[in-house]
Amino acid sequence: MSRKRTKNSQVEKIRRHLASGQSITQAEASEPPFNCWRLAAVIHVLRNEPFNMPILTRLIGSSGYGEYYLDRQSACYLDPLA
């Protein structure tokens, strides 16, 4: 499988996960089914065109780790079929 195809697959899996109303951390993203070691890069793609998703970051304690989630006020991005 090509690198570009894998990247697009990761973007789509994480997009669907966030659109279903769930949050995600790097620890979760590195496990199956995502297998994504650069979650921040995927979030960057989703925050910009063509997706323009309003993804927010919440820091977890003083660890410096972030949890990404979709802004609930942007209900148009929540996908019941995701």
Phi, psi and omega per residue, in radians:
M1 nan 2.390 -3.098
S2 -1.288 2.765 3.136
R3 -1.093 -0.737 -3.131
K4 -1.109 -0.753 3.139
R5 -1.108 -0.728 3.107
T6 -1.087 -0.773 -3.139
K7 -1.049 -0.813 3.137
N8 -1.116 -0.650 3.115
S9 -1.131 -0.738 3.107
Q10 -1.127 -0.739 3.119
V11 -1.041 -0.805 -3.107
E12 -1.152 -0.734 3.128
K13 -1.108 -0.753 -3.128
I14 -1.260 -0.635 3.066
R15 -1.037 -0.812 3.133
R16 -1.127 -0.693 3.140
H17 -1.068 -0.844 3.132
L18 -1.177 -0.686 -3.134
A19 -1.149 -0.389 3.115
S20 -1.411 -0.005 3.089
G21 1.660 0.108 -3.130
Q22 -1.669 2.752 3.063
S23 -1.743 2.983 3.127
I24 -2.610 2.500 3.059
T25 -2.039 2.950 3.102
Q26 -1.075 -0.668 3.139
A27 -1.066 -0.743 3.116
E28 -1.208 -0.679 -3.087
A29 -1.186 -0.472 -3.104
S30 -1.370 -0.174 3.132
E31 -1.674 2.813 3.017
P32 -1.079 2.552 0.191
P33 -1.580 0.000 -3.046
F34 -1.415 -0.803 -3.122
N35 0.875 0.816 -3.058
C36 -2.022 2.057 -3.124
W37 -1.683 -0.115 3.137
R38 -2.217 1.109 -3.091
L39 -1.014 -0.707 -3.132
A40 -1.019 -0.624 3.118
A41 -1.190 -0.700 3.109
V42 -1.165 -0.747 3.098
I43 -1.056 -0.698 3.103
H44 -1.033 -0.776 3.115
V45 -1.069 -0.778 -3.099
L46 -1.202 -0.514 3.136
R47 -1.331 -0.335 -3.081
N48 -1.909 3.114 -3.115
E49 -1.095 2.518 0.132
P50 -1.583 -0.011 -3.041
F51 -1.417 -0.824 -3.120
N52 0.893 0.736 -3.126
M53 -1.397 2.354 -3.140
P54 -1.415 1.314 -3.093
I55 -1.569 2.252 3.133
L56 -1.839 2.771 3.133
T57 -2.110 2.318 3.070
R58 -2.104 2.208 3.101
L59 -1.353 2.433 -3.112
I60 -1.705 1.892 -3.140
G61 0.963 -2.548 3.129
S62 -1.765 0.217 -3.077
S63 -1.255 -0.398 -3.088
G64 1.525 -0.038 3.110
Y65 -1.461 2.552 -3.123
G66 -1.932 2.674 3.026
E67 -2.084 2.213 -3.107
Y68 -1.753 2.448 3.112
Y69 -2.665 2.797 -3.115
L70 -1.524 2.392 3.107
D71 -1.063 2.041 -3.086
R72 -1.107 -0.424 3.139
Q73 -1.268 -0.208 3.095
S74 -1.766 1.115 -3.042
A75 -1.047 -0.382 -3.125
C76 -1.108 -0.349 3.133
Y77 -1.552 -0.257 3.120
L78 -1.335 2.129 -3.032
D79 -1.932 1.943 -3.131
P80 -1.141 -0.312 -3.138
L81 -1.748 0.076 -3.078
A82 -1.160 nan nan
